[in-house]
Amino acid sequence: MKSIQDEIKQTRPFRTLEEEAAVSLARTAAVMNNAFLELVKPYGLTPTLYNVLRILRGAGERGLCRFEVRDRLIAPEPDVTRLLDRLERAGHVTRERDQVNRRQVKARITSSGLDLLDRLEEPLRAFHEQHLGHVGKDRLSALIDALAATRAGS
């Protein structure tokens, strides 16, 4: 197993352990994100579009307005309207004005969007197994805890 320093061909040592951890985290996120992009691309998705579909699936029939979707995204995205436009054009999402608050437009996942998520279920299980299965449950649990502590300190 290569160190992050070897992997990025860095010749100088990191100044601090925190710096090394931050670079390692950023590199790991980039590697995982690129591999995930390649997985979802044949389905006409990006990682962010996939995330929006999962959010809307979780919302169920009540749907969500774009601000609620934005607040639940894994990575901040300033233009959720554009994402919803793309998913609506693909037939994976519908939008309609809320009957109670006419200023809000609710987005809901369609049966096409649900079918797409169903088709991705097995490839995603295999993706996670390939990229994280070798780490082991104890180390994954420790990683999850360490990442939560990192986010809490931000």
C-alpha positions as CSV (number, residue, x, y, z in Angstrom):
1,M,0.0,0.0,0.0
2,K,1.5,3.3,-1.1
3,S,1.6,6.3,1.2
4,I,-0.2,9.5,0.0
5,Q,3.2,11.1,-0.4
6,D,4.4,8.4,-2.8
7,E,1.1,8.3,-4.6
8,I,1.2,12.0,-5.5
9,K,5.0,11.9,-5.9
10,Q,5.6,14.5,-3.2
11,T,9.3,14.7,-2.4
12,R,9.1,16.8,0.8
13,P,7.5,15.5,4.0
14,F,4.2,17.0,5.1
15,R,4.6,19.8,7.7
16,T,2.0,18.3,10.0
17,L,0.0,15.1,10.4
18,E,-3.2,17.2,9.9
19,E,-1.9,18.4,6.5
20,E,-1.1,14.8,5.5
21,A,-4.6,13.7,6.6
22,A,-6.3,16.6,4.7
23,V,-4.4,15.8,1.5
24,S,-5.1,12.1,1.9
25,L,-8.8,12.8,2.4
26,A,-9.0,15.1,-0.6
27,R,-7.1,12.5,-2.8
28,T,-9.3,9.6,-1.6
29,A,-12.5,11.7,-2.3
30,A,-11.3,12.6,-5.8
31,V,-10.4,8.9,-6.6
32,M,-13.8,7.7,-5.3
33,N,-15.7,10.5,-7.0
34,N,-14.0,9.8,-10.4
35,A,-14.8,6.1,-10.1
36,F,-18.4,6.8,-9.1
37,L,-18.7,9.2,-12.1
38,E,-17.6,6.5,-14.5
39,L,-20.2,4.2,-12.9
40,V,-23.2,6.5,-13.3
41,K,-22.2,8.1,-16.6
42,P,-23.7,5.4,-18.8
43,Y,-27.0,5.9,-17.0
44,G,-27.0,9.6,-18.0
45,L,-26.2,10.8,-14.5
46,T,-23.5,12.6,-12.5
47,P,-22.8,11.9,-8.9
48,T,-24.8,15.0,-8.0
49,L,-27.8,14.1,-10.2
50,Y,-27.8,10.6,-8.5
51,N,-27.7,12.3,-5.1
52,V,-30.8,14.4,-6.1
53,L,-32.7,11.3,-7.2
54,R,-31.9,9.6,-3.9
55,I,-33.0,12.6,-1.9
56,L,-36.3,12.8,-3.8
57,R,-36.8,9.0,-3.4
58,G,-36.4,9.5,0.4
59,A,-38.9,12.4,0.3
60,G,-41.6,10.2,-1.1
61,E,-44.9,11.5,-2.4
62,R,-44.7,14.8,-0.6
63,G,-41.7,15.9,-2.7
64,L,-39.3,18.7,-1.9
65,C,-38.7,22.3,-3.0
66,R,-35.4,23.1,-4.5
67,F,-34.1,24.7,-1.3
68,E,-34.8,21.5,0.6
69,V,-33.0,19.5,-2.0
70,R,-30.1,21.9,-1.9
71,D,-29.8,21.6,1.9
72,R,-29.6,17.8,1.7
73,L,-27.0,17.5,-1.0
74,I,-23.7,15.8,-0.1
75,A,-21.7,18.5,-1.8
76,P,-23.0,22.1,-2.0
77,E,-24.5,23.0,-5.4
78,P,-25.6,26.6,-6.1
79,D,-27.9,25.8,-9.1
80,V,-30.3,23.1,-8.0
81,T,-32.9,24.4,-10.5
82,R,-30.6,23.3,-13.3
83,L,-30.2,19.9,-11.8
84,L,-33.9,19.5,-11.5
85,D,-34.3,20.7,-15.1
86,R,-32.0,18.0,-16.4
87,L,-33.8,15.3,-14.4
88,E,-37.2,16.5,-15.5
89,R,-36.1,16.5,-19.2
90,A,-35.0,12.9,-18.7
91,G,-38.4,12.0,-17.2
92,H,-37.0,11.2,-13.8
93,V,-38.6,14.1,-11.9
94,T,-41.8,16.1,-12.1
95,R,-42.4,19.5,-10.6
96,E,-45.5,21.3,-9.7
97,R,-46.5,24.4,-7.7
98,D,-47.4,23.7,-4.1
99,Q,-51.1,24.1,-3.5
100,V,-50.6,25.7,0.0
101,N,-47.6,28.0,-0.8
102,R,-47.8,28.9,-4.4
103,R,-44.2,30.3,-4.3
104,Q,-42.9,26.8,-3.8
105,V,-42.4,24.3,-6.6
106,K,-42.3,20.7,-5.3
107,A,-40.1,18.2,-7.1
108,R,-41.0,14.5,-7.0
109,I,-39.3,11.5,-8.3
110,T,-41.1,9.6,-11.1
111,S,-41.4,5.9,-11.7
112,S,-38.7,6.3,-14.3
113,G,-36.4,7.8,-11.6
114,L,-37.3,5.0,-9.2
115,D,-36.6,2.4,-11.9
116,L,-33.2,4.0,-12.6
117,L,-32.2,3.9,-8.9
118,D,-33.3,0.2,-8.8
119,R,-31.1,-0.6,-11.8
120,L,-28.2,1.1,-10.1
121,E,-28.6,-0.8,-6.8
122,E,-26.5,-3.8,-7.7
123,P,-23.7,-1.9,-9.6
124,L,-23.5,0.4,-6.5
125,R,-23.3,-2.5,-4.1
126,A,-20.4,-3.9,-6.1
127,F,-18.8,-0.5,-6.3
128,H,-18.8,-0.1,-2.6
129,E,-17.6,-3.6,-2.1
130,Q,-14.7,-3.0,-4.5
131,H,-13.6,0.3,-3.1
132,L,-14.3,-0.2,0.6
133,G,-14.9,-3.9,1.3
134,H,-11.2,-4.7,1.8
135,V,-10.9,-2.1,4.6
136,G,-12.8,-4.2,7.1
137,K,-15.8,-3.4,9.3
138,D,-13.9,-2.2,12.4
139,R,-11.7,0.2,10.3
140,L,-14.7,1.4,8.3
141,S,-16.5,2.2,11.6
142,A,-13.5,4.0,12.9
143,L,-13.2,5.9,9.6
144,I,-16.9,6.9,9.8
145,D,-16.4,8.2,13.3
146,A,-13.2,10.1,12.4
147,L,-14.9,11.7,9.4
148,A,-17.9,12.7,11.6
149,A,-15.5,14.3,14.1
150,T,-13.8,16.1,11.3
151,R,-17.0,17.6,10.0
152,A,-18.1,18.5,13.6
153,G,-15.0,20.5,14.1
154,S,-15.4,22.5,10.9
